[in-house]
């Protein structure tokens, strides 16, 4: 984020019922850093500009920046402004429940798996070629590996419909750039992945939430929102939704697809978790292959370091405009990591790793069920849980107490696409390596929730 206009994308409307406004600003900063929307070295907007943007007085922002400096969250450079502190790369909560990453599976040594896989690749590949520029949508072998990886969900997908890309976030950025213009409205779930929200705001898009219930977006609400806003784009996560863990049932998916066809909506299906879930209904891309972009990252089910995702393009799509938009965001995936991912898929190592992550996620979900309040929303193989708070807790106040206890969690505000965010938090289960330490962190958090401040 090079300038102050872009740096405003991490902000959201302040809630007059959610406690001191300066602390809400600090909480938004912390959540933006935790989610990757703000990174070390990013410049923050001038305080006066931020005050105008949030419709608060300058004193409130000044107090917020002072508090953020006290916490080591930002640094001020005389004559240049305020920046996200580089210390964020080394510092963080002692017990991190904020980042959704796959836990290391027991019984599998990732380092050995990588070492062996890379040696096998180098034994049959030209190292110079691996380290060169690679254009296009990936080699035929890599695209075929993507088709094989997605086959349990999608059935047979021709490799030419698949693009190999450097992560889901890169693909989402490119798709929003390709499919919408500044000022257009994109429909989203009321709560959704912060990276999608940030990408839409950075491109000057208007976000309109589609009302949902315990089964996901309501078809009538989607129909009404598309009509009212003239929207042509709906982005959603149908399986193990982030942050609520909702999986849209098969019947509801069919109803949403029917609305999309009637309103001629393009669907962006962000689907990192279906293979992890193991019980997901048929993806939207299989129900409506003519209008769905399906984005399936390996970062959330295998390991983030692969930086590889597979995108299934709609039937009949000319891939050239999408690839051009993709190259404007990131030139290419890292060839060695893409080759490793494809190799693991071909020899079955990726499936073994996925099974190990699923087993470890199940153990961690069991811990969460035993320790956290029974009101939590979860799934047996999810990497996070969604915890509504009792009436006596306001979410930002709980975030403050958790931080003081050395715990990092994310409030609902980071996921909110419109209206007042609920008093709830997302608790990620994969970032703490040891189960015993995770149990300690969950116990501390459960105690805070019970104590009520």
matplotlib code that plots the C-alpha trace (Angstrom):
import matplotlib.pyplot as plt

x = [0.0, 2.0, -0.3, -2.9, -5.9, -5.0, -4.2, -7.8, -9.0, -8.4, -11.0, -14.7, -17.5, -17.3, -20.0, -21.4, -22.4, -19.0, -17.1, -14.5, -14.0, -10.3, -10.0, -12.2, -9.6, -6.8, -8.7, -9.2, -5.5, -4.6, -7.1, -5.8, -2.2, -3.3, -5.2, -2.4, -4.3, -1.7, 2.0, 5.2, 6.2, 2.8, 2.1, -1.0, -3.1, -2.6, -4.6, -6.8, -7.7, -8.5, -10.6, -12.6, -13.0, -14.3, -16.4, -14.7, -12.8, -9.0, -8.5, -10.0, -7.6, -4.6, -5.5, -5.8, -2.4, -0.9, -2.3, -1.1, 2.4, 2.3, 1.5, 4.4, 1.8, 2.9, 6.0, 6.0, 8.7, 9.0, 8.1, 7.0, 4.0, 3.0, 3.8, 3.0, 5.9, 8.5, 8.5, 5.2, 7.3, 9.0, 6.4, 2.9, 0.7, 2.4, -0.5, -1.8, -5.5, -5.8, -4.2, -5.9, -3.2, -3.2, -1.6, 1.4, 0.1, 1.5, 3.6, 4.6, 7.8, 7.2, 10.9, 11.8, 8.8, 10.0, 13.6, 12.7, 10.2, 12.6, 15.4, 13.0, 12.0, 15.7, 16.6, 14.2, 14.1, 16.4, 17.2, 17.9, 14.5, 12.8, 14.4, 13.4, 10.3, 7.2, 4.3, 0.7, -1.6, 0.9, 2.3, 0.0, 1.4, 0.7, -2.8, -3.5, -2.3, -4.8, -7.6, -6.6, -6.6, -10.1, -11.6, -13.1, -15.2, -15.7, -15.5, -13.6, -12.4, -10.4, -6.9, -7.2, -10.0, -7.5, -5.0, -2.2, -1.8, 0.3, -2.3, -6.0, -5.5, -3.7, -6.4, -9.2, -7.4, -7.2, -10.8, -12.1, -10.0, -11.2, -14.9, -15.7, -15.0, -14.5, -18.0, -19.5, -21.3, -20.1, -22.4, -20.9, -21.9, -22.5, -19.3, -16.5, -12.8, -11.0, -8.7, -11.7, -13.1, -9.7, -9.3, -12.7, -12.2, -8.8, -10.4, -13.1, -15.9, -19.0, -19.7, -23.4, -24.1, -26.7, -28.8, -28.1, -29.3, -27.8, -27.7, -25.9, -27.1, -30.9, -31.9, -34.7, -32.2, -29.7, -32.4, -33.4, -29.8, -28.9, -32.0, -31.6, -27.8, -27.7, -24.9, -23.4, -20.9, -21.4, -18.3, -18.8, -17.3, -19.9, -17.9, -16.6, -17.2, -14.7, -15.4, -18.8, -18.0, -21.3, -21.5, -24.3, -26.5, -27.0, -30.5, -29.6, -26.7, -29.1, -31.5, -28.7, -27.5, -31.0, -31.1, -27.6, -28.8, -32.0, -30.0, -27.0, -24.7, -21.0, -20.0, -16.6, -16.4, -13.6, -13.2, -10.1, -11.8, -14.0, -11.4, -10.6, -14.2, -14.7, -18.5, -19.0, -21.9, -21.1, -19.3, -21.1, -18.6, -20.0, -23.6, -23.1, -19.9, -20.8, -20.7, -18.5, -14.8, -13.7, -10.6, -9.0, -5.8, -3.4, -2.4, -5.3, -5.2, -1.5, 0.9, 1.0, 4.5, 3.5, 1.9, -0.1, -3.8, -5.9, -8.5, -11.2, -12.4, -16.0, -16.7, -16.0, -13.9, -11.0, -8.3, -6.2, -7.9, -7.8, -4.1, -3.3, -5.1, -3.2, 0.2, -0.6, -0.9, 1.8, 3.9, 3.9, 3.8, 7.2, 8.1, 9.8, 6.9, 4.4, 6.4, 6.6, 2.8, 2.2, 4.7, 3.1, -0.3, 1.0, 2.7, -0.1, 2.0, -0.5, -3.4, -1.3, -0.6, -4.3, -5.4, -2.8, -4.1, -7.7, -6.8, -4.9, -7.8, -10.2, -8.1, -8.0, -11.7, -12.3, -10.2, -12.2, -15.5, -14.3, -13.0, -14.9, -18.5, -21.1, -22.4, -19.4, -20.1, -17.6, -17.1, -15.1, -12.4, -12.4, -9.3, -11.2, -14.4, -16.8, -17.6, -20.7, -20.1, -22.5, -24.5, -22.2, -19.2, -18.5, -16.2, -13.5, -13.3, -12.8, -10.1, -8.3, -8.5, -7.3, -4.3, -3.4, -3.4, -1.1, -3.8, -4.5, -8.0, -10.0, -13.2, -16.2, -15.4, -12.5, -15.1, -18.0, -19.3, -22.0, -24.2, -23.3, -20.9, -22.1, -20.4, -18.4, -14.8, -13.1, -10.7, -8.1, -6.7, -3.7, -1.0, 0.0, 2.2, 1.6, -1.8, -1.0, -0.2, -3.4, -5.4, -3.8, -4.7, -8.3, -8.6, -7.4, -9.8, -12.7, -12.0, -12.1, -15.4, -16.9, -15.5, -17.3, -14.6]
y = [0.0, 2.9, 5.8, 7.0, 6.3, 2.6, 2.6, 3.5, 0.1, -1.5, 0.7, 0.0, 1.9, 2.5, 1.1, 3.6, 0.8, -1.0, 1.0, 3.8, 4.8, 5.2, 1.6, 0.4, 2.1, 0.3, -3.0, -2.5, -1.8, -5.0, -7.1, -5.6, -6.6, -10.1, -10.7, -9.4, -6.4, -4.2, -5.2, -4.0, -0.7, 0.2, 3.9, 5.0, 7.9, 11.3, 11.5, 14.3, 12.4, 9.3, 11.3, 12.7, 9.2, 7.8, 10.8, 11.3, 14.2, 14.5, 13.9, 10.4, 9.4, 11.0, 9.0, 5.8, 6.4, 7.0, 3.7, 1.9, 3.2, 2.1, -1.4, -1.4, -1.6, 1.5, 3.8, 7.5, 9.1, 12.8, 14.5, 11.3, 10.0, 6.8, 3.3, -0.3, -1.3, -3.7, -5.2, -6.9, -9.4, -10.6, -9.7, -10.9, -12.6, -15.3, -17.6, -16.9, -17.8, -15.3, -16.9, -19.8, -22.1, -25.9, -27.5, -29.7, -33.3, -35.8, -38.5, -36.6, -34.7, -31.8, -31.0, -34.5, -34.6, -31.4, -32.5, -35.8, -34.2, -31.5, -34.1, -36.2, -33.1, -32.1, -35.6, -35.4, -31.6, -28.9, -26.7, -23.7, -24.0, -24.4, -21.1, -19.2, -17.2, -19.2, -17.6, -18.7, -20.8, -23.4, -26.4, -29.1, -31.5, -28.9, -28.2, -32.0, -32.3, -29.6, -31.5, -34.7, -32.8, -31.4, -34.5, -35.8, -32.6, -31.6, -34.8, -34.6, -31.1, -30.7, -29.4, -26.4, -25.0, -24.9, -22.1, -22.6, -19.3, -18.0, -18.3, -17.5, -13.9, -13.2, -14.8, -13.0, -9.7, -10.5, -11.7, -8.5, -6.5, -8.4, -8.7, -5.4, -1.7, 1.0, 1.9, -1.5, -3.4, -6.9, -9.0, -10.9, -12.7, -10.5, -11.9, -13.0, -13.4, -10.1, -10.5, -10.4, -7.3, -5.6, -6.4, -5.1, -1.9, -1.3, -1.5, 1.0, -1.5, -1.2, -4.2, -5.2, -8.0, -10.7, -11.6, -15.1, -17.6, -20.7, -22.3, -19.4, -16.7, -16.6, -17.0, -14.3, -11.9, -12.6, -12.0, -8.7, -7.5, -8.2, -6.3, -3.4, -2.8, -3.9, -6.2, -8.8, -10.4, -12.6, -13.8, -16.4, -19.3, -22.1, -24.6, -24.1, -20.4, -18.1, -17.0, -18.7, -22.4, -22.5, -25.0, -24.2, -27.4, -28.9, -27.7, -24.1, -24.2, -25.2, -22.4, -19.8, -21.1, -20.7, -17.1, -16.5, -17.8, -15.7, -12.5, -13.4, -13.2, -14.3, -16.4, -16.4, -19.5, -19.2, -22.8, -23.5, -26.0, -28.5, -31.3, -30.7, -30.9, -34.3, -34.0, -30.9, -30.8, -30.4, -27.1, -24.3, -24.7, -28.1, -26.9, -23.8, -24.4, -21.7, -18.8, -19.9, -19.1, -21.7, -20.8, -23.7, -22.9, -25.4, -23.0, -23.8, -27.6, -28.5, -25.7, -21.9, -22.0, -23.8, -20.5, -22.5, -22.4, -24.0, -21.9, -23.6, -21.1, -21.1, -23.2, -21.5, -18.8, -17.1, -17.4, -14.5, -11.6, -13.4, -14.3, -10.7, -9.5, -12.1, -11.0, -7.4, -8.7, -11.3, -12.4, -16.1, -18.7, -19.8, -22.6, -24.8, -24.7, -25.3, -28.3, -29.6, -29.3, -31.1, -33.8, -34.4, -34.7, -37.2, -39.5, -39.3, -37.4, -34.4, -36.7, -38.1, -34.6, -33.6, -36.7, -35.8, -32.2, -33.5, -35.8, -33.0, -30.5, -33.1, -33.4, -29.6, -29.2, -31.8, -29.7, -26.6, -28.4, -29.5, -26.1, -23.3, -22.2, -24.5, -21.6, -21.9, -22.8, -25.3, -28.3, -31.5, -30.7, -26.8, -24.8, -22.3, -21.8, -19.0, -17.9, -15.7, -13.7, -13.5, -10.3, -9.0, -8.9, -6.3, -7.8, -5.1, -5.1, -8.8, -8.4, -5.9, -8.4, -11.2, -9.2, -8.3, -12.0, -12.7, -14.1, -13.1, -13.5, -11.7, -9.8, -9.9, -6.4, -7.8, -9.9, -7.5, -6.4, -4.1, -3.1, -3.6, -6.5, -9.1, -9.5, -12.5, -13.6, -16.1, -18.5, -20.1, -23.5, -24.2, -21.6, -22.9, -26.0, -28.0, -29.2, -28.6, -25.0, -24.7, -26.1, -23.6, -20.7, -21.9, -22.3, -18.7, -17.4, -19.5, -18.1, -14.5, -15.2, -16.7, -13.9, -11.2, -8.5]
z = [0.0, -1.3, -0.5, 2.0, -0.3, -0.5, 3.2, 4.0, 2.8, 6.2, 7.9, 8.4, 9.9, 13.7, 15.9, 18.4, 20.7, 20.6, 23.2, 22.9, 19.3, 19.6, 20.8, 17.8, 15.5, 17.3, 17.0, 13.3, 12.9, 14.8, 12.8, 9.5, 10.4, 11.6, 8.4, 6.1, 4.8, 6.4, 6.4, 8.0, 6.4, 5.0, 5.4, 7.3, 6.1, 7.8, 11.0, 9.8, 6.6, 8.7, 11.0, 8.1, 6.6, 9.9, 10.7, 14.1, 15.6, 15.2, 18.9, 18.7, 15.9, 17.7, 20.8, 18.7, 17.1, 20.5, 21.8, 18.7, 19.2, 22.9, 21.7, 19.2, 16.4, 14.5, 14.3, 13.6, 11.4, 11.8, 8.5, 6.9, 8.9, 10.6, 9.4, 10.4, 12.6, 11.2, 14.7, 13.7, 11.8, 15.0, 17.6, 18.1, 20.7, 22.7, 21.9, 18.4, 17.8, 15.0, 11.9, 10.0, 8.9, 8.6, 11.7, 11.2, 11.1, 13.6, 12.1, 8.9, 8.8, 6.4, 6.0, 5.0, 2.6, 1.0, 0.8, -0.8, -3.2, -4.4, -4.9, -7.0, -9.1, -9.7, -10.7, -13.7, -14.4, -15.6, -12.6, -14.8, -16.4, -13.0, -11.8, -15.0, -15.8, -16.5, -18.2, -19.0, -16.9, -15.9, -17.7, -18.9, -16.2, -13.5, -14.8, -15.0, -11.4, -10.5, -12.3, -10.4, -7.1, -7.6, -9.2, -5.9, -5.8, -9.4, -11.3, -14.6, -15.4, -18.7, -17.7, -20.2, -17.9, -15.0, -14.3, -11.8, -9.8, -6.9, -4.2, -3.7, -2.7, -6.0, -8.0, -6.1, -6.8, -10.5, -10.8, -9.2, -11.5, -14.5, -13.7, -12.1, -12.6, -9.9, -8.7, -9.5, -6.7, -5.7, -3.6, -0.6, 2.5, 5.5, 7.0, 4.8, 4.2, 5.0, 2.0, -0.3, 1.4, 1.2, -2.5, -3.4, -1.5, -3.0, -6.4, -5.6, -5.6, -3.5, -1.3, -0.7, 1.8, 1.0, 4.0, 5.3, 7.8, 9.4, 5.9, 4.2, 1.8, 1.2, -2.4, -2.2, -0.6, -3.4, -6.0, -4.3, -3.8, -7.4, -8.6, -6.3, -6.9, -10.5, -9.4, -11.8, -9.4, -6.3, -4.3, -1.6, 0.3, 0.3, 2.4, 6.0, 5.5, 7.0, 9.8, 10.6, 9.6, 7.7, 4.8, 2.4, 1.9, -1.5, -1.9, -1.0, -3.5, -6.3, -5.4, -5.4, -8.8, -10.1, -9.0, -10.5, -13.9, -13.7, -12.8, -15.0, -12.0, -12.3, -9.2, -7.6, -5.4, -3.0, -1.9, 0.3, 2.6, 0.7, 0.5, 4.2, 5.2, 3.6, 3.5, 1.3, -1.2, -4.9, -5.6, -7.4, -10.2, -10.9, -10.7, -12.8, -14.8, -17.3, -14.8, -11.9, -11.2, -8.6, -6.6, -4.6, -2.7, -1.2, 1.5, 3.8, 3.5, 3.0, 3.8, 3.1, 1.8, -1.5, -2.6, -5.2, -6.0, -8.8, -10.5, -12.6, -15.2, -16.5, -19.6, -22.8, -21.2, -23.1, -20.5, -22.0, -20.2, -16.9, -17.3, -18.2, -15.0, -13.1, -14.4, -13.4, -9.9, -9.8, -12.7, -11.9, -9.2, -7.8, -10.3, -7.7, -5.3, -8.1, -9.3, -5.8, -5.3, -8.7, -7.8, -4.4, -6.0, -8.6, -6.1, -3.4, -0.9, -1.1, -0.1, 2.8, 4.0, 3.6, 5.6, 8.3, 8.5, 8.7, 11.6, 13.5, 12.8, 14.3, 17.5, 17.8, 17.3, 20.0, 22.3, 21.4, 22.1, 25.5, 26.5, 24.8, 25.5, 23.9, 21.8, 19.4, 15.7, 14.2, 12.0, 12.9, 10.4, 10.3, 11.1, 13.2, 15.3, 15.4, 19.0, 19.6, 22.9, 25.9, 26.2, 28.9, 26.5, 23.8, 21.3, 21.2, 25.0, 24.9, 22.3, 24.6, 27.6, 25.4, 24.1, 27.7, 28.4, 25.5, 23.2, 19.6, 18.3, 15.6, 16.2, 13.8, 12.5, 10.3, 8.4, 8.2, 4.8, 6.0, 8.9, 12.6, 13.2, 15.7, 19.1, 18.2, 17.6, 15.3, 17.0, 14.8, 15.9, 13.6, 14.4, 17.8, 17.1, 20.3, 21.3, 25.0, 24.3, 22.3, 25.2, 27.4, 25.1, 24.7, 28.5, 29.0, 26.5, 27.8, 31.3, 30.0, 28.3, 31.5, 33.7, 31.8, 32.3]

ax = plt.figure().add_subplot(projection="3d")
ax.plot(x, y, z, "-o")
ax.set_aspect("equal")
plt.show()
